[in-house]
Amino acid sequence: MELGLWQVWEGGWIAAILRGAAVTIALGVASMAFGIVIGVACGLIKWARLFPLTLAVDFYTSIVRGVPELLIIYLLFFSSVEFVAQVAAAFGYEGLAGNGYAFVIAVIAIAAISGAYSTEVVRGALAAIPGGHVEAARALGIPGGRIFRRIIAPQMLRIAVPGMNNVWQTTIKDTALVSVVGLQELMRAASVGAGSTRSPFVFYFIAAVVYLAITLVSQGGFDWIERLLRPRTRK
Amino acid sequence: MDLDFIRLAVPTLAKGLGLTALLTLASVAVGFNLGLALAVMRLSKNRLVSGFAKGYSTVFRGTPLLVQLFLFYYGLGQLAFVRDNPVLWWIVGDGVHCAVMALALNTAAYTSEILRGGLMSIPGGLVEAAQACGMSRLLCFRRITFPLAIRQALPAYGNELVLVVKGTSLASTITVLEITGHAKRLMSQTFAILEVFAIAGVLYLLINLVLITLVRLLEARLTRYLPR
């Protein structure tokens, strides 16, 4: 058969692809989590205009959002690979370019990218909170920390969810780029399968379907969260 | 960072600049028109037509560009009828052509969503007035709907252009030597990773700066009736 559907089944490639998909999801979730931490921190700095820090944040977001993701991934992987090999050799592990190390660097790379986009989302959400709310809270004598916890954070969360949905969709798609430096995620599993069975069409098609399933399911999840956070008005 | 290295690296990376610009221009030229067609289809009353446009946009926005690129380049190249058809093989068989096709189809999906937002923002009264004046549908689209929609959609489209420029870097994975392709080569040859990244990054930022400035100028021109 030309397409090689049978080989996919026979060679146990389905399991490899599903394992890859699990790595992709883990990578996406971990990067998104770190990205949100970066985003909230940098978004707050940008919103509050903490002078020297805003310059650093502006530099970071405009570099990461203006330069291709692939180039950033190359930078982080190639510059770290030698360093890590040296450290590993010092501890007596030769050739530790295994999956664990690749995963950590991948999380750092994707989180840095995801964090830059999250920063803009958080900043936008903070800017969308009416200034009167904060002023009113201050007039009531509520301390700063509680204003943030009770007034700013809940509103920011609700406004930021649609933007974060977009960031998540981009993040999960960006994880595919890590395959070019060899992490065994979904795209890499498909590439390996495509190479050894010589039927790339089926493998990349399956990969596309799995990615589509991931994005569609998470889209549904975000819709649910959005409904959950919608303000309930009294009838 | 020594001067000799810069003298070596800058011309090498600048060689890729032309190809990156070419990939961007070609895929935007194709992708914009395709996206416009899809946006109009999406608003069609025919369920089949609008359903197709919706499905297209879901599939192309829901999968990574890298997968689309590999599926076209490696996957379609495997099929016999594609190889036997000279036109299809002209597109798929060459890295640059294939990258342009993948980028164009990808950006068309995003463009269609942006333009759809612009088209939906037009008040119905304007279209009704145009119809009452006896304008044909095509004339109404050309004179009323499209100019207003594009004005509305331009800021978002500027962001999409930047994404296309960044997307062209993926062409380096299918043997096209544009900026990122040259950068990767230089990184593995010279091990001056940060320096190469910095030079390549500056080139990309320059392209994006030029594009964003052009979009801003166009936007200022289209909204010149507004008080400043």
Boltz contact constraints between the chains, C-beta under 6 A:
constraints:
  - contact:
      token1: [A, 66]
      token2: [B, 205]
      max_distance: 6.0
  - contact:
      token1: [A, 66]
      token2: [B, 208]
      max_distance: 6.0
  - contact:
      token1: [A, 67]
      token2: [B, 201]
      max_distance: 6.0
  - contact:
      token1: [A, 67]
      token2: [B, 204]
      max_distance: 6.0
  - contact:
      token1: [A, 68]
      token2: [B, 166]
      max_distance: 6.0
  - contact:
      token1: [A, 68]
      token2: [B, 169]
      max_distance: 6.0
  - contact:
      token1: [A, 68]
      token2: [B, 180]
      max_distance: 6.0
  - contact:
      token1: [A, 70]
      token2: [B, 169]
      max_distance: 6.0
  - contact:
      token1: [A, 70]
      token2: [B, 180]
      max_distance: 6.0
  - contact:
      token1: [A, 71]
      token2: [B, 180]
      max_distance: 6.0
  - contact:
      token1: [A, 71]
      token2: [B, 200]
      max_distance: 6.0
  - contact:
      token1: [A, 74]
      token2: [B, 184]
      max_distance: 6.0
  - contact:
      token1: [A, 75]
      token2: [B, 197]
      max_distance: 6.0
  - contact:
      token1: [A, 78]
      token2: [B, 187]
      max_distance: 6.0
  - contact:
      token1: [A, 78]
      token2: [B, 193]
      max_distance: 6.0
  - contact:
      token1: [A, 79]
      token2: [B, 193]
      max_distance: 6.0
  - contact:
      token1: [A, 173]
      token2: [B, 64]
      max_distance: 6.0
  - contact:
      token1: [A, 176]
      token2: [B, 64]
      max_distance: 6.0
  - contact:
      token1: [A, 176]
      token2: [B, 66]
      max_distance: 6.0
  - contact:
      token1: [A, 180]
      token2: [B, 173]
      max_distance: 6.0
  - contact:
      token1: [A, 200]
      token2: [B, 74]
      max_distance: 6.0
  - contact:
      token1: [A, 200]
      token2: [B, 75]
      max_distance: 6.0
  - contact:
      token1: [A, 200]
      token2: [B, 78]
      max_distance: 6.0
  - contact:
      token1: [A, 201]
      token2: [B, 75]
      max_distance: 6.0
  - contact:
      token1: [A, 201]
      token2: [B, 78]
      max_distance: 6.0
  - contact:
      token1: [A, 204]
      token2: [B, 67]
      max_distance: 6.0
  - contact:
      token1: [A, 204]
      token2: [B, 70]
      max_distance: 6.0
  - contact:
      token1: [A, 204]
      token2: [B, 71]
      max_distance: 6.0
  - contact:
      token1: [A, 204]
      token2: [B, 75]
      max_distance: 6.0
  - contact:
      token1: [A, 207]
      token2: [B, 67]
      max_distance: 6.0
  - contact:
      token1: [A, 208]
      token2: [B, 63]
      max_distance: 6.0
  - contact:
      token1: [A, 208]
      token2: [B, 67]
      max_distance: 6.0
  - contact:
      token1: [A, 211]
      token2: [B, 63]
      max_distance: 6.0
  - contact:
      token1: [A, 211]
      token2: [B, 64]
      max_distance: 6.0
  - contact:
      token1: [A, 212]
      token2: [B, 62]
      max_distance: 6.0
  - contact:
      token1: [A, 212]
      token2: [B, 63]
      max_distance: 6.0
  - contact:
      token1: [A, 215]
      token2: [B, 62]
      max_distance: 6.0
